[in-house]
Amino acid sequence: MKEILIENIKELIKINPNDSIEINPKYLEYFDEEELLNIQKELELRKENISKISNNYLDEIYEKTKKDEI
């Protein structure tokens, strides 16, 4: 279970899907499964929020360009 959580965390950290993320294994051994699960959930929330913020920003820019065209 711990290995799966670590892999999920690595994937959530990636910005580019082709990136390779390496985390010091000794650092990860410090965390138990519950802590790793919390880290994963926090990263998921952040990623979701970033997507929402980006979408809102892009919508705002689009609306401004539409007004400029008129």
mmJSON file of the N, C-alpha and C atoms, coordinates in Angstrom:
{"data_MODEL":{"atom_site":{
"group_PDB":["ATOM","ATOM","ATOM","ATOM","ATOM","ATOM","ATOM","ATOM","ATOM","ATOM","ATOM","ATOM","ATOM","ATOM","ATOM","ATOM","ATOM","ATOM","ATOM","ATOM","ATOM","ATOM","ATOM","ATOM","ATOM","ATOM","ATOM","ATOM","ATOM","ATOM","ATOM","ATOM","ATOM","ATOM","ATOM","ATOM","ATOM","ATOM","ATOM","ATOM","ATOM","ATOM","ATOM","ATOM","ATOM","ATOM","ATOM","ATOM","ATOM","ATOM","ATOM","ATOM","ATOM","ATOM","ATOM","ATOM","ATOM","ATOM","ATOM","ATOM","ATOM","ATOM","ATOM","ATOM","ATOM","ATOM","ATOM","ATOM","ATOM","ATOM","ATOM","ATOM","ATOM","ATOM","ATOM","ATOM","ATOM","ATOM","ATOM","ATOM","ATOM","ATOM","ATOM","ATOM","ATOM","ATOM","ATOM","ATOM","ATOM","ATOM","ATOM","ATOM","ATOM","ATOM","ATOM","ATOM","ATOM","ATOM","ATOM","ATOM","ATOM","ATOM","ATOM","ATOM","ATOM","ATOM","ATOM","ATOM","ATOM","ATOM","ATOM","ATOM","ATOM","ATOM","ATOM","ATOM","ATOM","ATOM","ATOM","ATOM","ATOM","ATOM","ATOM","ATOM","ATOM","ATOM","ATOM","ATOM","ATOM","ATOM","ATOM","ATOM","ATOM","ATOM","ATOM","ATOM","ATOM","ATOM","ATOM","ATOM","ATOM","ATOM","ATOM","ATOM","ATOM","ATOM","ATOM","ATOM","ATOM","ATOM","ATOM","ATOM","ATOM","ATOM","ATOM","ATOM","ATOM","ATOM","ATOM","ATOM","ATOM","ATOM","ATOM","ATOM","ATOM","ATOM","ATOM","ATOM","ATOM","ATOM","ATOM","ATOM","ATOM","ATOM","ATOM","ATOM","ATOM","ATOM","ATOM","ATOM","ATOM","ATOM","ATOM","ATOM","ATOM","ATOM","ATOM","ATOM","ATOM","ATOM","ATOM","ATOM","ATOM","ATOM","ATOM","ATOM","ATOM","ATOM","ATOM","ATOM","ATOM","ATOM","ATOM","ATOM","ATOM","ATOM","ATOM","ATOM","ATOM","ATOM"],
"id":[1,2,3,4,5,6,7,8,9,10,11,12,13,14,15,16,17,18,19,20,21,22,23,24,25,26,27,28,29,30,31,32,33,34,35,36,37,38,39,40,41,42,43,44,45,46,47,48,49,50,51,52,53,54,55,56,57,58,59,60,61,62,63,64,65,66,67,68,69,70,71,72,73,74,75,76,77,78,79,80,81,82,83,84,85,86,87,88,89,90,91,92,93,94,95,96,97,98,99,100,101,102,103,104,105,106,107,108,109,110,111,112,113,114,115,116,117,118,119,120,121,122,123,124,125,126,127,128,129,130,131,132,133,134,135,136,137,138,139,140,141,142,143,144,145,146,147,148,149,150,151,152,153,154,155,156,157,158,159,160,161,162,163,164,165,166,167,168,169,170,171,172,173,174,175,176,177,178,179,180,181,182,183,184,185,186,187,188,189,190,191,192,193,194,195,196,197,198,199,200,201,202,203,204,205,206,207,208,209,210],
"type_symbol":["N","C","C","N","C","C","N","C","C","N","C","C","N","C","C","N","C","C","N","C","C","N","C","C","N","C","C","N","C","C","N","C","C","N","C","C","N","C","C","N","C","C","N","C","C","N","C","C","N","C","C","N","C","C","N","C","C","N","C","C","N","C","C","N","C","C","N","C","C","N","C","C","N","C","C","N","C","C","N","C","C","N","C","C","N","C","C","N","C","C","N","C","C","N","C","C","N","C","C","N","C","C","N","C","C","N","C","C","N","C","C","N","C","C","N","C","C","N","C","C","N","C","C","N","C","C","N","C","C","N","C","C","N","C","C","N","C","C","N","C","C","N","C","C","N","C","C","N","C","C","N","C","C","N","C","C","N","C","C","N","C","C","N","C","C","N","C","C","N","C","C","N","C","C","N","C","C","N","C","C","N","C","C","N","C","C","N","C","C","N","C","C","N","C","C","N","C","C","N","C","C","N","C","C","N","C","C","N","C","C"],
"label_atom_id":["N","CA","C","N","CA","C","N","CA","C","N","CA","C","N","CA","C","N","CA","C","N","CA","C","N","CA","C","N","CA","C","N","CA","C","N","CA","C","N","CA","C","N","CA","C","N","CA","C","N","CA","C","N","CA","C","N","CA","C","N","CA","C","N","CA","C","N","CA","C","N","CA","C","N","CA","C","N","CA","C","N","CA","C","N","CA","C","N","CA","C","N","CA","C","N","CA","C","N","CA","C","N","CA","C","N","CA","C","N","CA","C","N","CA","C","N","CA","C","N","CA","C","N","CA","C","N","CA","C","N","CA","C","N","CA","C","N","CA","C","N","CA","C","N","CA","C","N","CA","C","N","CA","C","N","CA","C","N","CA","C","N","CA","C","N","CA","C","N","CA","C","N","CA","C","N","CA","C","N","CA","C","N","CA","C","N","CA","C","N","CA","C","N","CA","C","N","CA","C","N","CA","C","N","CA","C","N","CA","C","N","CA","C","N","CA","C","N","CA","C","N","CA","C","N","CA","C","N","CA","C","N","CA","C","N","CA","C","N","CA","C","N","CA","C"],
"label_alt_id":[null,null,null,null,null,null,null,null,null,null,null,null,null,null,null,null,null,null,null,null,null,null,null,null,null,null,null,null,null,null,null,null,null,null,null,null,null,null,null,null,null,null,null,null,null,null,null,null,null,null,null,null,null,null,null,null,null,null,null,null,null,null,null,null,null,null,null,null,null,null,null,null,null,null,null,null,null,null,null,null,null,null,null,null,null,null,null,null,null,null,null,null,null,null,null,null,null,null,null,null,null,null,null,null,null,null,null,null,null,null,null,null,null,null,null,null,null,null,null,null,null,null,null,null,null,null,null,null,null,null,null,null,null,null,null,null,null,null,null,null,null,null,null,null,null,null,null,null,null,null,null,null,null,null,null,null,null,null,null,null,null,null,null,null,null,null,null,null,null,null,null,null,null,null,null,null,null,null,null,null,null,null,null,null,null,null,null,null,null,null,null,null,null,null,null,null,null,null,null,null,null,null,null,null,null,null,null,null,null,null],
"label_comp_id":["MET","MET","MET","LYS","LYS","LYS","GLU","GLU","GLU","ILE","ILE","ILE","LEU","LEU","LEU","ILE","ILE","ILE","GLU","GLU","GLU","ASN","ASN","ASN","ILE","ILE","ILE","LYS","LYS","LYS","GLU","GLU","GLU","LEU","LEU","LEU","ILE","ILE","ILE","LYS","LYS","LYS","ILE","ILE","ILE","ASN","ASN","ASN","PRO","PRO","PRO","ASN","ASN","ASN","ASP","ASP","ASP","SER","SER","SER","ILE","ILE","ILE","GLU","GLU","GLU","ILE","ILE","ILE","ASN","ASN","ASN","PRO","PRO","PRO","LYS","LYS","LYS","TYR","TYR","TYR","LEU","LEU","LEU","GLU","GLU","GLU","TYR","TYR","TYR","PHE","PHE","PHE","ASP","ASP","ASP","GLU","GLU","GLU","GLU","GLU","GLU","GLU","GLU","GLU","LEU","LEU","LEU","LEU","LEU","LEU","ASN","ASN","ASN","ILE","ILE","ILE","GLN","GLN","GLN","LYS","LYS","LYS","GLU","GLU","GLU","LEU","LEU","LEU","GLU","GLU","GLU","LEU","LEU","LEU","ARG","ARG","ARG","LYS","LYS","LYS","GLU","GLU","GLU","ASN","ASN","ASN","ILE","ILE","ILE","SER","SER","SER","LYS","LYS","LYS","ILE","ILE","ILE","SER","SER","SER","ASN","ASN","ASN","ASN","ASN","ASN","TYR","TYR","TYR","LEU","LEU","LEU","ASP","ASP","ASP","GLU","GLU","GLU","ILE","ILE","ILE","TYR","TYR","TYR","GLU","GLU","GLU","LYS","LYS","LYS","THR","THR","THR","LYS","LYS","LYS","LYS","LYS","LYS","ASP","ASP","ASP","GLU","GLU","GLU","ILE","ILE","ILE"],
"label_asym_id":["A","A","A","A","A","A","A","A","A","A","A","A","A","A","A","A","A","A","A","A","A","A","A","A","A","A","A","A","A","A","A","A","A","A","A","A","A","A","A","A","A","A","A","A","A","A","A","A","A","A","A","A","A","A","A","A","A","A","A","A","A","A","A","A","A","A","A","A","A","A","A","A","A","A","A","A","A","A","A","A","A","A","A","A","A","A","A","A","A","A","A","A","A","A","A","A","A","A","A","A","A","A","A","A","A","A","A","A","A","A","A","A","A","A","A","A","A","A","A","A","A","A","A","A","A","A","A","A","A","A","A","A","A","A","A","A","A","A","A","A","A","A","A","A","A","A","A","A","A","A","A","A","A","A","A","A","A","A","A","A","A","A","A","A","A","A","A","A","A","A","A","A","A","A","A","A","A","A","A","A","A","A","A","A","A","A","A","A","A","A","A","A","A","A","A","A","A","A","A","A","A","A","A","A","A","A","A","A","A","A"],
"label_entity_id":["1","1","1","1","1","1","1","1","1","1","1","1","1","1","1","1","1","1","1","1","1","1","1","1","1","1","1","1","1","1","1","1","1","1","1","1","1","1","1","1","1","1","1","1","1","1","1","1","1","1","1","1","1","1","1","1","1","1","1","1","1","1","1","1","1","1","1","1","1","1","1","1","1","1","1","1","1","1","1","1","1","1","1","1","1","1","1","1","1","1","1","1","1","1","1","1","1","1","1","1","1","1","1","1","1","1","1","1","1","1","1","1","1","1","1","1","1","1","1","1","1","1","1","1","1","1","1","1","1","1","1","1","1","1","1","1","1","1","1","1","1","1","1","1","1","1","1","1","1","1","1","1","1","1","1","1","1","1","1","1","1","1","1","1","1","1","1","1","1","1","1","1","1","1","1","1","1","1","1","1","1","1","1","1","1","1","1","1","1","1","1","1","1","1","1","1","1","1","1","1","1","1","1","1","1","1","1","1","1","1"],
"label_seq_id":[1,1,1,2,2,2,3,3,3,4,4,4,5,5,5,6,6,6,7,7,7,8,8,8,9,9,9,10,10,10,11,11,11,12,12,12,13,13,13,14,14,14,15,15,15,16,16,16,17,17,17,18,18,18,19,19,19,20,20,20,21,21,21,22,22,22,23,23,23,24,24,24,25,25,25,26,26,26,27,27,27,28,28,28,29,29,29,30,30,30,31,31,31,32,32,32,33,33,33,34,34,34,35,35,35,36,36,36,37,37,37,38,38,38,39,39,39,40,40,40,41,41,41,42,42,42,43,43,43,44,44,44,45,45,45,46,46,46,47,47,47,48,48,48,49,49,49,50,50,50,51,51,51,52,52,52,53,53,53,54,54,54,55,55,55,56,56,56,57,57,57,58,58,58,59,59,59,60,60,60,61,61,61,62,62,62,63,63,63,64,64,64,65,65,65,66,66,66,67,67,67,68,68,68,69,69,69,70,70,70],
"pdbx_PDB_ins_code":[null,null,null,null,null,null,null,null,null,null,null,null,null,null,null,null,null,null,null,null,null,null,null,null,null,null,null,null,null,null,null,null,null,null,null,null,null,null,null,null,null,null,null,null,null,null,null,null,null,null,null,null,null,null,null,null,null,null,null,null,null,null,null,null,null,null,null,null,null,null,null,null,null,null,null,null,null,null,null,null,null,null,null,null,null,null,null,null,null,null,null,null,null,null,null,null,null,null,null,null,null,null,null,null,null,null,null,null,null,null,null,null,null,null,null,null,null,null,null,null,null,null,null,null,null,null,null,null,null,null,null,null,null,null,null,null,null,null,null,null,null,null,null,null,null,null,null,null,null,null,null,null,null,null,null,null,null,null,null,null,null,null,null,null,null,null,null,null,null,null,null,null,null,null,null,null,null,null,null,null,null,null,null,null,null,null,null,null,null,null,null,null,null,null,null,null,null,null,null,null,null,null,null,null,null,null,null,null,null,null],
"Cartn_x":[0.823,0.0,0.868,1.903,2.777,3.435,3.851,4.495,3.523,2.275,1.262,1.037,0.962,0.781,1.955,3.139,4.346,4.31,3.917,3.819,2.741,1.624,0.563,1.053,1.781,2.321,3.29,4.131,5.064,4.308,3.24,2.45,1.781,1.309,0.649,1.619,2.865,3.883,4.28,4.179,4.598,3.802,4.505,3.868,3.748,4.816,4.86,4.767,3.853,3.702,4.978,5.897,7.149,8.218,7.939,8.908,9.11,10.278,10.574,10.837,10.054,10.179,10.837,11.912,12.588,12.538,12.085,12.006,12.926,13.7,14.625,13.861,14.148,13.413,13.526,14.665,14.825,13.887,13.674,12.739,11.325,10.952,9.608,9.38,10.424,10.281,9.849,10.11,9.739,8.22,7.465,6.014,5.342,4.258,3.452,2.377,1.592,0.599,-0.438,-0.861,-1.868,-1.325,-0.082,0.531,0.691,1.085,1.219,-0.139,-1.167,-2.515,-2.938,-2.614,-2.926,-2.157,-0.904,-0.106,-0.744,-1.154,-1.787,-3.063,-3.893,-5.15,-4.885,-3.904,-3.562,-3.089,-2.268,-1.796,-2.95,-3.876,-5.044,-5.878,-6.078,-6.843,-6.144,-4.854,-4.097,-4.162,-4.021,-4.072,-5.449,-6.477,-7.841,-8.05,-7.559,-7.703,-6.938,-5.78,-4.983,-5.734,-6.363,-7.139,-8.299,-8.978,-10.107,-9.645,-8.56,-8.023,-7.609,-6.937,-6.492,-7.686,-8.703,-9.89,-10.582,-10.696,-11.312,-10.508,-9.203,-8.328,-8.466,-8.479,-8.626,-9.997,-11.021,-12.361,-12.374,-11.705,-11.637,-10.916,-9.812,-9.058,-9.912,-10.593,-11.44,-12.521,-13.157,-14.204,-13.646,-12.454,-11.826,-11.528,-11.065,-10.756,-12.03,-13.086,-14.356,-14.826,-14.666,-15.067,-14.213,-12.931,-12.01,-12.354,-12.92,-13.252,-14.479,-15.328,-16.573,-16.358],
"Cartn_y":[-1.2,0.0,1.265,1.236,2.401,2.728,1.695,1.903,2.533,2.106,2.668,4.141,4.475,5.874,6.727,6.196,6.926,7.164,6.166,6.329,7.358,7.324,8.31,9.72,9.877,11.185,11.678,10.792,11.165,11.655,10.961,11.36,12.719,12.967,14.236,15.41,15.135,16.189,16.615,15.696,15.977,17.124,17.954,19.002,18.51,17.968,17.405,15.881,15.238,13.783,12.996,13.602,12.919,13.076,13.9,14.107,12.827,12.713,11.608,12.215,11.823,12.373,11.328,11.726,10.84,11.47,10.681,11.141,10.246,10.859,10.111,9.059,7.779,6.72,6.813,7.274,7.402,8.464,9.493,10.545,9.974,9.176,8.604,7.561,6.889,5.903,6.566,7.829,8.584,8.623,8.603,8.723,7.361,7.324,6.1,6.21,5.17,5.149,6.266,6.529,7.579,8.948,9.216,10.493,10.596,9.508,9.509,9.711,9.116,9.3,10.764,11.388,12.81,13.682,13.348,14.082,13.942,12.735,12.493,13.316,13.316,14.071,15.565,16.064,17.49,17.851,17.008,17.26,17.219,16.285,16.213,17.486,17.982,19.217,20.407,20.483,21.589,21.548,20.368,20.219,20.616,20.217,20.574,22.085,22.694,24.137,24.904,24.429,25.08,25.025,23.89,23.757,24.742,24.884,25.815,27.25,27.604,28.966,29.238,28.264,28.42,28.578,27.761,27.855,29.203,29.671,30.975,32.086,32.006,33.005,32.991,31.804,31.695,32.204,31.924,32.437,33.963,34.509,35.969,36.592,35.999,36.501,36.396,35.292,35.097,36.169,36.444,37.47,38.842,39.137,40.419,40.515,39.426,39.462,39.596,38.989,39.113,40.576,41.256,42.653,43.537,43.192,43.976,43.855,42.724,42.486,43.28,43.613,44.306,45.737],
"Cartn_z":[0.0,0.0,0.0,0.798,0.905,-0.433,-1.161,-2.457,-3.461,-3.412,-4.308,-3.998,-2.726,-2.325,-2.795,-2.65,-3.073,-4.584,-5.355,-6.81,-7.172,-6.477,-6.717,-6.423,-5.349,-4.975,-6.047,-6.534,-7.603,-8.838,-9.199,-10.36,-10.144,-8.945,-8.659,-8.652,-8.355,-8.318,-9.733,-10.675,-12.052,-12.659,-13.397,-14.18,-15.614,-16.101,-17.454,-17.325,-18.061,-17.949,-18.251,-18.975,-19.31,-18.234,-17.233,-16.158,-15.351,-14.804,-13.897,-12.527,-11.562,-10.217,-9.324,-8.698,-7.76,-6.377,-5.438,-4.056,-3.241,-2.376,-1.543,-0.73,-0.935,-0.235,1.29,1.76,3.22,3.776,2.995,3.406,3.481,2.516,2.476,3.567,3.971,5.042,6.356,6.459,7.656,7.839,6.741,6.782,6.894,7.651,7.656,6.57,6.391,5.314,5.449,6.655,6.863,6.458,6.804,6.43,4.912,4.284,2.826,2.156,2.719,2.187,2.298,3.411,3.591,2.6,2.356,1.368,-0.009,-0.34,-1.639,-1.764,-0.749,-0.792,-0.934,-0.223,-0.299,-1.704,-2.301,-3.671,-4.666,-4.48,-5.358,-5.266,-4.046,-3.857,-4.506,-4.332,-4.929,-6.444,-6.998,-8.451,-8.97,-8.271,-8.655,-8.574,-7.521,-7.359,-8.423,-8.76,-9.805,-11.127,-11.408,-12.644,-12.663,-11.547,-11.466,-11.658,-11.001,-11.113,-12.553,-13.17,-14.559,-15.487,-15.289,-16.134,-15.971,-14.755,-14.514,-15.179,-15.075,-15.679,-17.2,-17.778,-19.228,-19.687,-18.917,-19.238,-19.204,-18.224,-18.082,-19.283,-19.67,-20.824,-22.091,-22.238,-23.41,-23.476,-22.36,-22.316,-22.686,-22.219,-22.546,-24.036,-24.627,-26.062,-26.89,-26.428,-27.135,-27.133,-26.011,-25.899,-26.798,-26.894,-27.725,-29.214,-29.59,-30.997,-31.428,-30.505,-30.837,-31.188],
"occupancy":[1.0,1.0,1.0,1.0,1.0,1.0,1.0,1.0,1.0,1.0,1.0,1.0,1.0,1.0,1.0,1.0,1.0,1.0,1.0,1.0,1.0,1.0,1.0,1.0,1.0,1.0,1.0,1.0,1.0,1.0,1.0,1.0,1.0,1.0,1.0,1.0,1.0,1.0,1.0,1.0,1.0,1.0,1.0,1.0,1.0,1.0,1.0,1.0,1.0,1.0,1.0,1.0,1.0,1.0,1.0,1.0,1.0,1.0,1.0,1.0,1.0,1.0,1.0,1.0,1.0,1.0,1.0,1.0,1.0,1.0,1.0,1.0,1.0,1.0,1.0,1.0,1.0,1.0,1.0,1.0,1.0,1.0,1.0,1.0,1.0,1.0,1.0,1.0,1.0,1.0,1.0,1.0,1.0,1.0,1.0,1.0,1.0,1.0,1.0,1.0,1.0,1.0,1.0,1.0,1.0,1.0,1.0,1.0,1.0,1.0,1.0,1.0,1.0,1.0,1.0,1.0,1.0,1.0,1.0,1.0,1.0,1.0,1.0,1.0,1.0,1.0,1.0,1.0,1.0,1.0,1.0,1.0,1.0,1.0,1.0,1.0,1.0,1.0,1.0,1.0,1.0,1.0,1.0,1.0,1.0,1.0,1.0,1.0,1.0,1.0,1.0,1.0,1.0,1.0,1.0,1.0,1.0,1.0,1.0,1.0,1.0,1.0,1.0,1.0,1.0,1.0,1.0,1.0,1.0,1.0,1.0,1.0,1.0,1.0,1.0,1.0,1.0,1.0,1.0,1.0,1.0,1.0,1.0,1.0,1.0,1.0,1.0,1.0,1.0,1.0,1.0,1.0,1.0,1.0,1.0,1.0,1.0,1.0,1.0,1.0,1.0,1.0,1.0,1.0,1.0,1.0,1.0,1.0,1.0,1.0],
"B_iso_or_equiv":[0.0,0.0,0.0,0.0,0.0,0.0,0.0,0.0,0.0,0.0,0.0,0.0,0.0,0.0,0.0,0.0,0.0,0.0,0.0,0.0,0.0,0.0,0.0,0.0,0.0,0.0,0.0,0.0,0.0,0.0,0.0,0.0,0.0,0.0,0.0,0.0,0.0,0.0,0.0,0.0,0.0,0.0,0.0,0.0,0.0,0.0,0.0,0.0,0.0,0.0,0.0,0.0,0.0,0.0,0.0,0.0,0.0,0.0,0.0,0.0,0.0,0.0,0.0,0.0,0.0,0.0,0.0,0.0,0.0,0.0,0.0,0.0,0.0,0.0,0.0,0.0,0.0,0.0,0.0,0.0,0.0,0.0,0.0,0.0,0.0,0.0,0.0,0.0,0.0,0.0,0.0,0.0,0.0,0.0,0.0,0.0,0.0,0.0,0.0,0.0,0.0,0.0,0.0,0.0,0.0,0.0,0.0,0.0,0.0,0.0,0.0,0.0,0.0,0.0,0.0,0.0,0.0,0.0,0.0,0.0,0.0,0.0,0.0,0.0,0.0,0.0,0.0,0.0,0.0,0.0,0.0,0.0,0.0,0.0,0.0,0.0,0.0,0.0,0.0,0.0,0.0,0.0,0.0,0.0,0.0,0.0,0.0,0.0,0.0,0.0,0.0,0.0,0.0,0.0,0.0,0.0,0.0,0.0,0.0,0.0,0.0,0.0,0.0,0.0,0.0,0.0,0.0,0.0,0.0,0.0,0.0,0.0,0.0,0.0,0.0,0.0,0.0,0.0,0.0,0.0,0.0,0.0,0.0,0.0,0.0,0.0,0.0,0.0,0.0,0.0,0.0,0.0,0.0,0.0,0.0,0.0,0.0,0.0,0.0,0.0,0.0,0.0,0.0,0.0,0.0,0.0,0.0,0.0,0.0,0.0],
"pdbx_formal_charge":[null,null,null,null,null,null,null,null,null,null,null,null,null,null,null,null,null,null,null,null,null,null,null,null,null,null,null,null,null,null,null,null,null,null,null,null,null,null,null,null,null,null,null,null,null,null,null,null,null,null,null,null,null,null,null,null,null,null,null,null,null,null,null,null,null,null,null,null,null,null,null,null,null,null,null,null,null,null,null,null,null,null,null,null,null,null,null,null,null,null,null,null,null,null,null,null,null,null,null,null,null,null,null,null,null,null,null,null,null,null,null,null,null,null,null,null,null,null,null,null,null,null,null,null,null,null,null,null,null,null,null,null,null,null,null,null,null,null,null,null,null,null,null,null,null,null,null,null,null,null,null,null,null,null,null,null,null,null,null,null,null,null,null,null,null,null,null,null,null,null,null,null,null,null,null,null,null,null,null,null,null,null,null,null,null,null,null,null,null,null,null,null,null,null,null,null,null,null,null,null,null,null,null,null,null,null,null,null,null,null],
"auth_seq_id":[1,1,1,2,2,2,3,3,3,4,4,4,5,5,5,6,6,6,7,7,7,8,8,8,9,9,9,10,10,10,11,11,11,12,12,12,13,13,13,14,14,14,15,15,15,16,16,16,17,17,17,18,18,18,19,19,19,20,20,20,21,21,21,22,22,22,23,23,23,24,24,24,25,25,25,26,26,26,27,27,27,28,28,28,29,29,29,30,30,30,31,31,31,32,32,32,33,33,33,34,34,34,35,35,35,36,36,36,37,37,37,38,38,38,39,39,39,40,40,40,41,41,41,42,42,42,43,43,43,44,44,44,45,45,45,46,46,46,47,47,47,48,48,48,49,49,49,50,50,50,51,51,51,52,52,52,53,53,53,54,54,54,55,55,55,56,56,56,57,57,57,58,58,58,59,59,59,60,60,60,61,61,61,62,62,62,63,63,63,64,64,64,65,65,65,66,66,66,67,67,67,68,68,68,69,69,69,70,70,70],
"auth_comp_id":["MET","MET","MET","LYS","LYS","LYS","GLU","GLU","GLU","ILE","ILE","ILE","LEU","LEU","LEU","ILE","ILE","ILE","GLU","GLU","GLU","ASN","ASN","ASN","ILE","ILE","ILE","LYS","LYS","LYS","GLU","GLU","GLU","LEU","LEU","LEU","ILE","ILE","ILE","LYS","LYS","LYS","ILE","ILE","ILE","ASN","ASN","ASN","PRO","PRO","PRO","ASN","ASN","ASN","ASP","ASP","ASP","SER","SER","SER","ILE","ILE","ILE","GLU","GLU","GLU","ILE","ILE","ILE","ASN","ASN","ASN","PRO","PRO","PRO","LYS","LYS","LYS","TYR","TYR","TYR","LEU","LEU","LEU","GLU","GLU","GLU","TYR","TYR","TYR","PHE","PHE","PHE","ASP","ASP","ASP","GLU","GLU","GLU","GLU","GLU","GLU","GLU","GLU","GLU","LEU","LEU","LEU","LEU","LEU","LEU","ASN","ASN","ASN","ILE","ILE","ILE","GLN","GLN","GLN","LYS","LYS","LYS","GLU","GLU","GLU","LEU","LEU","LEU","GLU","GLU","GLU","LEU","LEU","LEU","ARG","ARG","ARG","LYS","LYS","LYS","GLU","GLU","GLU","ASN","ASN","ASN","ILE","ILE","ILE","SER","SER","SER","LYS","LYS","LYS","ILE","ILE","ILE","SER","SER","SER","ASN","ASN","ASN","ASN","ASN","ASN","TYR","TYR","TYR","LEU","LEU","LEU","ASP","ASP","ASP","GLU","GLU","GLU","ILE","ILE","ILE","TYR","TYR","TYR","GLU","GLU","GLU","LYS","LYS","LYS","THR","THR","THR","LYS","LYS","LYS","LYS","LYS","LYS","ASP","ASP","ASP","GLU","GLU","GLU","ILE","ILE","ILE"],
"auth_asym_id":["A","A","A","A","A","A","A","A","A","A","A","A","A","A","A","A","A","A","A","A","A","A","A","A","A","A","A","A","A","A","A","A","A","A","A","A","A","A","A","A","A","A","A","A","A","A","A","A","A","A","A","A","A","A","A","A","A","A","A","A","A","A","A","A","A","A","A","A","A","A","A","A","A","A","A","A","A","A","A","A","A","A","A","A","A","A","A","A","A","A","A","A","A","A","A","A","A","A","A","A","A","A","A","A","A","A","A","A","A","A","A","A","A","A","A","A","A","A","A","A","A","A","A","A","A","A","A","A","A","A","A","A","A","A","A","A","A","A","A","A","A","A","A","A","A","A","A","A","A","A","A","A","A","A","A","A","A","A","A","A","A","A","A","A","A","A","A","A","A","A","A","A","A","A","A","A","A","A","A","A","A","A","A","A","A","A","A","A","A","A","A","A","A","A","A","A","A","A","A","A","A","A","A","A","A","A","A","A","A","A"],
"auth_atom_id":["N","CA","C","N","CA","C","N","CA","C","N","CA","C","N","CA","C","N","CA","C","N","CA","C","N","CA","C","N","CA","C","N","CA","C","N","CA","C","N","CA","C","N","CA","C","N","CA","C","N","CA","C","N","CA","C","N","CA","C","N","CA","C","N","CA","C","N","CA","C","N","CA","C","N","CA","C","N","CA","C","N","CA","C","N","CA","C","N","CA","C","N","CA","C","N","CA","C","N","CA","C","N","CA","C","N","CA","C","N","CA","C","N","CA","C","N","CA","C","N","CA","C","N","CA","C","N","CA","C","N","CA","C","N","CA","C","N","CA","C","N","CA","C","N","CA","C","N","CA","C","N","CA","C","N","CA","C","N","CA","C","N","CA","C","N","CA","C","N","CA","C","N","CA","C","N","CA","C","N","CA","C","N","CA","C","N","CA","C","N","CA","C","N","CA","C","N","CA","C","N","CA","C","N","CA","C","N","CA","C","N","CA","C","N","CA","C","N","CA","C","N","CA","C","N","CA","C","N","CA","C","N","CA","C","N","CA","C","N","CA","C","N","CA","C"],
"pdbx_PDB_model_num":[1,1,1,1,1,1,1,1,1,1,1,1,1,1,1,1,1,1,1,1,1,1,1,1,1,1,1,1,1,1,1,1,1,1,1,1,1,1,1,1,1,1,1,1,1,1,1,1,1,1,1,1,1,1,1,1,1,1,1,1,1,1,1,1,1,1,1,1,1,1,1,1,1,1,1,1,1,1,1,1,1,1,1,1,1,1,1,1,1,1,1,1,1,1,1,1,1,1,1,1,1,1,1,1,1,1,1,1,1,1,1,1,1,1,1,1,1,1,1,1,1,1,1,1,1,1,1,1,1,1,1,1,1,1,1,1,1,1,1,1,1,1,1,1,1,1,1,1,1,1,1,1,1,1,1,1,1,1,1,1,1,1,1,1,1,1,1,1,1,1,1,1,1,1,1,1,1,1,1,1,1,1,1,1,1,1,1,1,1,1,1,1,1,1,1,1,1,1,1,1,1,1,1,1,1,1,1,1,1,1]
}}}
